Amino acid sequence: MNKADLIKHIASEAGITQSQAEKAVNSFTGAVSSTLSKGESVTLIGFGTFGISDRAARNGRNPQTGATIKIAAKKLPKFTAGKALKEAVDAPKKGKKK
């Protein structure tokens, strides 16, 4: 599912127009991005938590020359699925054996 598919799905499920659904999706992604950029996390009970992961500086290797290079430390966004989402993904499908 891509962003356009998500917008269509939200519009049909919520009974709103696609432009309203697009504004809602953009608002959500913007809110998550701005909160993470402040160093805070976003928790949606039952769905999951968006947070920040710190990656330490490390040495790498250039695959063409074999030379050692330094890779800088950086912060990365991460998502940890909540219990309800994990259970929904792992639930057996009806009519199929697991």
N, CA, C and O atoms as a GROMACS GRO file, in nm:
protein
  392
    1MET      N    1   0.086  -0.117   0.000
    1MET     CA    2   0.000   0.000   0.000
    1MET      C    3   0.090   0.123   0.000
    1MET      O    4   0.182   0.134   0.082
    2ASN      N    5   0.064   0.214  -0.091
    2ASN     CA    6   0.138   0.340  -0.092
    2ASN      C    7   0.052   0.452  -0.035
    2ASN      O    8  -0.060   0.427   0.010
    3LYS      N    9   0.103   0.574  -0.038
    3LYS     CA   10   0.032   0.686   0.025
    3LYS      C   11  -0.103   0.711  -0.042
    3LYS      O   12  -0.202   0.737   0.026
    4ALA      N   13  -0.108   0.704  -0.176
    4ALA     CA   14  -0.234   0.726  -0.247
    4ALA      C   15  -0.338   0.621  -0.210
    4ALA      O   16  -0.456   0.653  -0.191
    5ASP      N   17  -0.295   0.495  -0.199
    5ASP     CA   18  -0.386   0.388  -0.158
    5ASP      C   19  -0.436   0.410  -0.016
    5ASP      O   20  -0.554   0.387   0.013
    6LEU      N   21  -0.347   0.454   0.072
    6LEU     CA   22  -0.385   0.481   0.210
    6LEU      C   23  -0.489   0.593   0.217
    6LEU      O   24  -0.586   0.583   0.292
    7ILE      N   25  -0.469   0.697   0.139
    7ILE     CA   26  -0.563   0.810   0.136
    7ILE      C   27  -0.700   0.764   0.088
    7ILE      O   28  -0.802   0.801   0.146
    8LYS      N   29  -0.703   0.683  -0.018
    8LYS     CA   30  -0.831   0.630  -0.069
    8LYS      C   31  -0.899   0.544   0.037
    8LYS      O   32  -1.021   0.553   0.057
    9HIS      N   33  -0.822   0.462   0.105
    9HIS     CA   34  -0.879   0.373   0.207
    9HIS      C   35  -0.937   0.454   0.323
    9HIS      O   36  -1.048   0.426   0.368
   10ILE      N   37  -0.862   0.552   0.370
   10ILE     CA   38  -0.910   0.636   0.481
   10ILE      C   39  -1.036   0.712   0.439
   10ILE      O   40  -1.131   0.721   0.517
   11ALA      N   41  -1.037   0.765   0.318
   11ALA     CA   42  -1.153   0.840   0.270
   11ALA      C   43  -1.278   0.752   0.267
   11ALA      O   44  -1.385   0.794   0.309
   12SER      N   45  -1.262   0.629   0.218
   12SER     CA   46  -1.380   0.541   0.209
   12SER      C   47  -1.425   0.492   0.347
   12SER      O   48  -1.545   0.483   0.373
   13GLU      N   49  -1.330   0.460   0.436
   13GLU     CA   50  -1.364   0.412   0.570
   13GLU      C   51  -1.427   0.521   0.656
   13GLU      O   52  -1.519   0.494   0.734
   14ALA      N   53  -1.377   0.644   0.643
   14ALA     CA   54  -1.424   0.753   0.728
   14ALA      C   55  -1.540   0.830   0.665
   14ALA      O   56  -1.602   0.914   0.731
   15GLY      N   57  -1.570   0.802   0.540
   15GLY     CA   58  -1.679   0.872   0.472
   15GLY      C   59  -1.646   1.019   0.448
   15GLY      O   60  -1.733   1.106   0.460
   16ILE      N   61  -1.521   1.047   0.415
   16ILE     CA   62  -1.478   1.185   0.386
   16ILE      C   63  -1.420   1.189   0.246
   16ILE      O   64  -1.400   1.086   0.182
   17THR      N   65  -1.394   1.310   0.197
   17THR     CA   66  -1.337   1.323   0.063
   17THR      C   67  -1.189   1.285   0.066
   17THR      O   68  -1.127   1.281   0.172
   18GLN      N   69  -1.135   1.257  -0.053
   18GLN     CA   70  -0.994   1.221  -0.060
   18GLN      C   71  -0.905   1.338  -0.023
   18GLN      O   72  -0.797   1.318   0.034
   19SER      N   73  -0.947   1.461  -0.053
   19SER     CA   74  -0.864   1.576  -0.015
   19SER      C   75  -0.862   1.593   0.137
   19SER      O   76  -0.759   1.630   0.194
   20GLN      N   77  -0.973   1.566   0.203
   20GLN     CA   78  -0.975   1.571   0.350
   20GLN      C   79  -0.888   1.461   0.408
   20GLN      O   80  -0.816   1.483   0.506
   21ALA      N   81  -0.894   1.343   0.349
   21ALA     CA   82  -0.812   1.231   0.396
   21ALA      C   83  -0.664   1.260   0.374
   21ALA      O   84  -0.580   1.226   0.457
   22GLU      N   85  -0.632   1.324   0.261
   22GLU     CA   86  -0.493   1.359   0.234
   22GLU      C   87  -0.441   1.461   0.336
   22GLU      O   88  -0.328   1.451   0.383
   23LYS      N   89  -0.525   1.559   0.372
   23LYS     CA   90  -0.487   1.656   0.474
   23LYS      C   91  -0.462   1.587   0.608
   23LYS      O   92  -0.369   1.622   0.680
   24ALA      N   93  -0.546   1.489   0.641
   24ALA     CA   94  -0.531   1.415   0.767
   24ALA      C   95  -0.401   1.335   0.768
   24ALA      O   96  -0.329   1.335   0.867
   25VAL      N   97  -0.371   1.266   0.658
   25VAL     CA   98  -0.248   1.187   0.650
   25VAL      C   99  -0.127   1.278   0.658
   25VAL      O  100  -0.032   1.249   0.730
   26ASN      N  101  -0.129   1.389   0.583
   26ASN     CA  102  -0.016   1.483   0.586
   26ASN      C  103   0.001   1.545   0.724
   26ASN      O  104   0.113   1.568   0.769
   27SER      N  105  -0.110   1.573   0.791
   27SER     CA  106  -0.104   1.628   0.926
   27SER      C  107  -0.041   1.527   1.022
   27SER      O  108   0.041   1.564   1.106
   28PHE      N  109  -0.081   1.402   1.011
   28PHE     CA  110  -0.026   1.297   1.097
   28PHE      C  111   0.123   1.280   1.075
   28PHE      O  112   0.200   1.280   1.171
   29THR      N  113   0.166   1.266   0.949
   29THR     CA  114   0.308   1.247   0.922
   29THR      C  115   0.390   1.369   0.963
   29THR      O  116   0.502   1.356   1.011
   30GLY      N  117   0.333   1.488   0.944
   30GLY     CA  118   0.402   1.610   0.987
   30GLY      C  119   0.417   1.617   1.138
   30GLY      O  120   0.521   1.657   1.189
   31ALA      N  121   0.312   1.578   1.209
   31ALA     CA  122   0.316   1.580   1.355
   31ALA      C  123   0.419   1.480   1.408
   31ALA      O  124   0.493   1.511   1.501
   32VAL      N  125   0.424   1.361   1.349
   32VAL     CA  126   0.522   1.261   1.392
   32VAL      C  127   0.663   1.311   1.362
   32VAL      O  128   0.751   1.300   1.447
   33SER      N  129   0.685   1.366   1.242
   33SER     CA  130   0.817   1.416   1.204
   33SER      C  131   0.864   1.527   1.296
   33SER      O  132   0.978   1.524   1.343
   34SER      N  133   0.778   1.624   1.323
   34SER     CA  134   0.819   1.736   1.408
   34SER      C  135   0.842   1.693   1.552
   34SER      O  136   0.932   1.745   1.618
   35THR      N  137   0.764   1.599   1.602
   35THR     CA  138   0.783   1.549   1.738
   35THR      C  139   0.915   1.473   1.749
   35THR      O  140   0.989   1.490   1.846
   36LEU      N  141   0.945   1.389   1.650
   36LEU     CA  142   1.070   1.314   1.653
   36LEU      C  143   1.190   1.408   1.640
   36LEU      O  144   1.293   1.384   1.702
   37SER      N  145   1.177   1.513   1.560
   37SER     CA  146   1.289   1.607   1.544
   37SER      C  147   1.319   1.681   1.674
   37SER      O  148   1.431   1.729   1.693
   38LYS      N  149   1.221   1.690   1.763
   38LYS     CA  150   1.242   1.751   1.895
   38LYS      C  151   1.304   1.651   1.994
   38LYS      O  152   1.337   1.688   2.107
   39GLY      N  153   1.320   1.524   1.952
   39GLY     CA  154   1.376   1.423   2.040
   39GLY      C  155   1.274   1.352   2.124
   39GLY      O  156   1.310   1.276   2.214
   40GLU      N  157   1.146   1.374   2.098
   40GLU     CA  158   1.038   1.310   2.174
   40GLU      C  159   0.984   1.191   2.096
   40GLU      O  160   1.014   1.175   1.977
   41SER      N  161   0.904   1.109   2.161
   41SER     CA  162   0.844   0.993   2.095
   41SER      C  163   0.693   1.013   2.081
   41SER      O  164   0.633   1.095   2.151
   42VAL      N  165   0.633   0.936   1.991
   42VAL     CA  166   0.489   0.938   1.968
   42VAL      C  167   0.438   0.796   1.996
   42VAL      O  168   0.480   0.701   1.931
   43THR      N  169   0.348   0.783   2.093
   43THR     CA  170   0.295   0.652   2.130
   43THR      C  171   0.147   0.646   2.098
   43THR      O  172   0.069   0.730   2.143
   44LEU      N  173   0.108   0.546   2.022
   44LEU     CA  174  -0.032   0.518   1.990
   44LEU      C  175  -0.064   0.384   2.054
   44LEU      O  176  -0.025   0.279   2.002
   45ILE      N  177  -0.135   0.387   2.165
   45ILE     CA  178  -0.163   0.266   2.242
   45ILE      C  179  -0.228   0.161   2.152
   45ILE      O  180  -0.325   0.189   2.082
   46GLY      N  181  -0.174   0.040   2.155
   46GLY     CA  182  -0.225  -0.070   2.076
   46GLY      C  183  -0.166  -0.078   1.936
   46GLY      O  184  -0.169  -0.184   1.874
   47PHE      N  185  -0.113   0.034   1.885
   47PHE     CA  186  -0.055   0.036   1.751
   47PHE      C  187   0.096   0.029   1.756
   47PHE      O  188   0.158  -0.060   1.697
   48GLY      N  189   0.157   0.124   1.829
   48GLY     CA  190   0.302   0.122   1.839
   48GLY      C  191   0.359   0.256   1.881
   48GLY      O  192   0.285   0.350   1.911
   49THR      N  193   0.492   0.263   1.882
   49THR     CA  194   0.562   0.384   1.924
   49THR      C  195   0.665   0.423   1.819
   49THR      O  196   0.747   0.342   1.775
   50PHE      N  197   0.659   0.550   1.779
   50PHE     CA  198   0.761   0.608   1.693
   50PHE      C  199   0.862   0.672   1.785
   50PHE      O  200   0.825   0.750   1.873
   51GLY      N  201   0.990   0.642   1.767
   51GLY     CA  202   1.092   0.697   1.853
   51GLY      C  203   1.220   0.725   1.777
   51GLY      O  204   1.225   0.715   1.654
   52ILE      N  205   1.324   0.760   1.851
   52ILE     CA  206   1.454   0.792   1.794
   52ILE      C  207   1.555   0.687   1.842
   52ILE      O  208   1.555   0.649   1.959
   53SER      N  209   1.639   0.644   1.751
   53SER     CA  210   1.746   0.550   1.783
   53SER      C  211   1.879   0.619   1.754
   53SER      O  212   1.897   0.676   1.646
   54ASP      N  213   1.971   0.613   1.848
   54ASP     CA  214   2.104   0.672   1.828
   54ASP      C  215   2.197   0.566   1.772
   54ASP      O  216   2.210   0.457   1.828
   55ARG      N  217   2.263   0.600   1.661
   55ARG     CA  218   2.362   0.509   1.602
   55ARG      C  219   2.499   0.569   1.629
   55ARG      O  220   2.526   0.683   1.592
   56ALA      N  221   2.585   0.493   1.692
   56ALA     CA  222   2.718   0.540   1.728
   56ALA      C  223   2.807   0.551   1.605
   56ALA      O  224   2.784   0.486   1.503
   57ALA      N  225   2.910   0.636   1.615
   57ALA     CA  226   3.008   0.647   1.508
   57ALA      C  227   3.081   0.513   1.498
   57ALA      O  228   3.101   0.444   1.597
   58ARG      N  229   3.120   0.479   1.377
   58ARG     CA  230   3.189   0.351   1.357
   58ARG      C  231   3.279   0.359   1.234
   58ARG      O  232   3.272   0.454   1.156
   59ASN      N  233   3.361   0.259   1.220
   59ASN     CA  234   3.448   0.250   1.102
   59ASN      C  235   3.382   0.159   1.001
   59ASN      O  236   3.324   0.056   1.036
   60GLY      N  237   3.392   0.197   0.874
   60GLY     CA  238   3.340   0.116   0.766
   60GLY      C  239   3.450   0.091   0.666
   60GLY      O  240   3.565   0.129   0.688
   61ARG      N  241   3.415   0.026   0.558
   61ARG     CA  242   3.514  -0.005   0.456
   61ARG      C  243   3.457   0.028   0.319
   61ARG      O  244   3.345  -0.012   0.285
   62ASN      N  245   3.534   0.100   0.240
   62ASN     CA  246   3.496   0.131   0.103
   62ASN      C  247   3.506   0.002   0.022
   62ASN      O  248   3.616  -0.055   0.013
   63PRO      N  249   3.398  -0.047  -0.036
   63PRO     CA  250   3.403  -0.176  -0.107
   63PRO      C  251   3.489  -0.172  -0.234
   63PRO      O  252   3.538  -0.277  -0.277
   64GLN      N  253   3.508  -0.056  -0.294
   64GLN     CA  254   3.589  -0.048  -0.416
   64GLN      C  255   3.738  -0.048  -0.387
   64GLN      O  256   3.816  -0.115  -0.455
   65THR      N  257   3.778   0.028  -0.285
   65THR     CA  258   3.921   0.041  -0.258
   65THR      C  259   3.966  -0.040  -0.137
   65THR      O  260   4.085  -0.069  -0.124
   66GLY      N  261   3.874  -0.076  -0.050
   66GLY     CA  262   3.909  -0.148   0.072
   66GLY      C  263   3.959  -0.057   0.182
   66GLY      O  264   3.996  -0.103   0.290
   67ALA      N  265   3.961   0.074   0.155
   67ALA     CA  266   4.009   0.170   0.254
   67ALA      C  267   3.910   0.184   0.369
   67ALA      O  268   3.788   0.174   0.350
   68THR      N  269   3.962   0.206   0.487
   68THR     CA  270   3.878   0.227   0.605
   68THR      C  271   3.825   0.371   0.602
   68THR      O  272   3.900   0.466   0.576
   69ILE      N  273   3.696   0.384   0.628
   69ILE     CA  274   3.634   0.518   0.633
   69ILE      C  275   3.563   0.533   0.767
   69ILE      O  276   3.523   0.434   0.829
   70LYS      N  277   3.547   0.657   0.809
   70LYS     CA  278   3.474   0.683   0.933
   70LYS      C  279   3.329   0.717   0.898
   70LYS      O  280   3.303   0.800   0.811
   71ILE      N  281   3.237   0.651   0.965
   71ILE     CA  282   3.094   0.677   0.948
   71ILE      C  283   3.048   0.752   1.072
   71ILE      O  284   3.062   0.704   1.184
   72ALA      N  285   2.992   0.869   1.050
   72ALA     CA  286   2.953   0.957   1.161
   72ALA      C  287   2.834   0.900   1.239
   72ALA      O  288   2.754   0.823   1.186
   73ALA      N  289   2.826   0.940   1.365
   73ALA     CA  290   2.712   0.904   1.448
   73ALA      C  291   2.590   0.980   1.397
   73ALA      O  292   2.602   1.092   1.346
   74LYS      N  293   2.472   0.920   1.410
   74LYS     CA  294   2.349   0.990   1.370
   74LYS      C  295   2.230   0.932   1.444
   74LYS      O  296   2.235   0.826   1.505
   75LYS      N  297   2.121   1.008   1.435
   75LYS     CA  298   1.995   0.966   1.496
   75LYS      C  299   1.904   0.916   1.384
   75LYS      O  300   1.898   0.976   1.276
   76LEU      N  301   1.833   0.808   1.410
   76LEU     CA  302   1.743   0.749   1.312
   76LEU      C  303   1.604   0.730   1.372
   76LEU      O  304   1.591   0.700   1.490
   77PRO      N  305   1.501   0.748   1.291
   77PRO     CA  306   1.367   0.718   1.341
   77PRO      C  307   1.349   0.566   1.350
   77PRO      O  308   1.405   0.491   1.270
   78LYS      N  309   1.269   0.524   1.446
   78LYS     CA  310   1.239   0.381   1.458
   78LYS      C  311   1.092   0.366   1.495
   78LYS      O  312   1.031   0.458   1.549
   79PHE      N  313   1.037   0.250   1.465
   79PHE     CA  314   0.899   0.219   1.502
   79PHE      C  315   0.899   0.086   1.574
   79PHE      O  316   0.957  -0.012   1.525
   80THR      N  317   0.834   0.081   1.688
   80THR     CA  318   0.818  -0.043   1.764
   80THR      C  319   0.669  -0.076   1.767
   80THR      O  320   0.589   0.002   1.819
   81ALA      N  321   0.635  -0.190   1.712
   81ALA     CA  322   0.494  -0.229   1.704
   81ALA      C  323   0.439  -0.261   1.843
   81ALA      O  324   0.509  -0.317   1.927
   82GLY      N  325   0.313  -0.223   1.865
   82GLY     CA  326   0.245  -0.253   1.991
   82GLY      C  327   0.189  -0.393   1.991
   82GLY      O  328   0.188  -0.462   1.889
   83LYS      N  329   0.142  -0.436   2.106
   83LYS     CA  330   0.092  -0.573   2.123
   83LYS      C  331  -0.024  -0.603   2.029
   83LYS      O  332  -0.027  -0.708   1.966
   84ALA      N  333  -0.121  -0.511   2.019
   84ALA     CA  334  -0.238  -0.536   1.935
   84ALA      C  335  -0.199  -0.549   1.788
   84ALA      O  336  -0.255  -0.633   1.716
   85LEU      N  337  -0.106  -0.467   1.742
   85LEU     CA  338  -0.061  -0.475   1.602
   85LEU      C  339   0.013  -0.606   1.577
   85LEU      O  340  -0.007  -0.670   1.474
   86LYS      N  341   0.098  -0.646   1.670
   86LYS     CA  342   0.170  -0.773   1.656
   86LYS      C  343   0.072  -0.890   1.648
   86LYS      O  344   0.090  -0.981   1.567
   87GLU      N  345  -0.031  -0.886   1.734
   87GLU     CA  346  -0.129  -0.995   1.734
   87GLU      C  347  -0.212  -0.995   1.606
   87GLU      O  348  -0.246  -1.101   1.554
   88ALA      N  349  -0.245  -0.877   1.554
   88ALA     CA  350  -0.323  -0.868   1.430
   88ALA      C  351  -0.245  -0.922   1.312
   88ALA      O  352  -0.301  -0.987   1.224
   89VAL      N  353  -0.116  -0.896   1.309
   89VAL     CA  354  -0.031  -0.944   1.199
   89VAL      C  355  -0.011  -1.094   1.208
   89VAL      O  356  -0.004  -1.162   1.106
   90ASP      N  357   0.000  -1.146   1.329
   90ASP     CA  358   0.029  -1.288   1.351
   90ASP      C  359  -0.097  -1.375   1.354
   90ASP      O  360  -0.087  -1.497   1.360
   91ALA      N  361  -0.215  -1.313   1.350
   91ALA     CA  362  -0.340  -1.390   1.360
   91ALA      C  363  -0.354  -1.481   1.238
   91ALA      O  364  -0.328  -1.439   1.125
   92PRO      N  365  -0.395  -1.607   1.261
   92PRO     CA  366  -0.412  -1.699   1.148
   92PRO      C  367  -0.529  -1.657   1.060
   92PRO      O  368  -0.631  -1.610   1.111
   93LYS      N  369  -0.514  -1.674   0.931
   93LYS     CA  370  -0.622  -1.642   0.836
   93LYS      C  371  -0.730  -1.748   0.843
   93LYS      O  372  -0.701  -1.865   0.866
   94LYS      N  373  -0.854  -1.706   0.823
   94LYS     CA  374  -0.965  -1.802   0.825
   94LYS      C  375  -0.956  -1.893   0.703
   94LYS      O  376  -0.934  -1.847   0.591
   95GLY      N  377  -0.972  -2.021   0.727
   95GLY     CA  378  -0.971  -2.118   0.618
   95GLY      C  379  -0.832  -2.167   0.581
   95GLY      O  380  -0.819  -2.258   0.498
   96LYS      N  381  -0.730  -2.110   0.639
   96LYS     CA  382  -0.593  -2.153   0.609
   96LYS      C  383  -0.528  -2.206   0.736
   96LYS      O  384  -0.551  -2.155   0.845
   97LYS      N  385  -0.448  -2.310   0.719
   97LYS     CA  386  -0.375  -2.364   0.833
   97LYS      C  387  -0.244  -2.289   0.845
   97LYS      O  388  -0.182  -2.253   0.746
   98LYS      N  389  -0.205  -2.266   0.968
   98LYS     CA  390  -0.081  -2.194   0.993
   98LYS      C  391   0.036  -2.285   0.996
   98LYS      O  392   0.149  -2.240   1.016
   0.00000   0.00000   0.00000
